Amino acid sequence: MSELSHMDEVGRPRMVDVTGKPDTEREAVAKGLVRMKAATFDLIKRGGTVKGDVMTVAQLAGIMAAKETPHLIPLCHPVLVGDSRVEFSLNEAESTVEITATVKSTGKTGVEMEALTAVAVAALTIYDMCKAVDRGIRIENIRLVAKSGGKSGVVRLE
């Protein structure tokens, strides 16, 4: 069990002890995709949903989610989020919204979970706001694309 940092020697969950680690600048970038019907995509672009401006609400939801990550993910350390950005790239030809979340902090542990949570909640918000007109919306490919800080330095996965 020693390879899993959130398990003790007998397999019980534990929080990783980071008290001895130095504070460093941390950054993580995550992405995900929301795929929908062309008519739904057009509705989002025009801001014509009954529930309001989908992109603005999803952006705010993602930013808020990054700050709430330790309340959602067991054993995730509370970190001081210095910056959280959620941006969208609209692809009309594919009827997709790509979500990119960037989270920054200075601390003893990384902010990968915060960036991933921001993407997931932004995507879920898009789904929630559009599900009445499109039950076939798909949330796809949520992943970490880059991180920096700490012992591992800069890691680029894409």
Secondary structure, 3 states (H helix, E strand, C coil): CCCCCCECCCCCECCCCCCCCCCEEEEEEEEEEEECCHHHHHHHHHCCECCECHHHHHHHHHHHHHHHHHHHCCCCCCCCEEEEEEEEEEECCCCEEEEEEEEEEEECCCCHHHHHHHHHHHHHHHHHHHCCCCCCCEEEEEEEEEEECCCCCCEECC
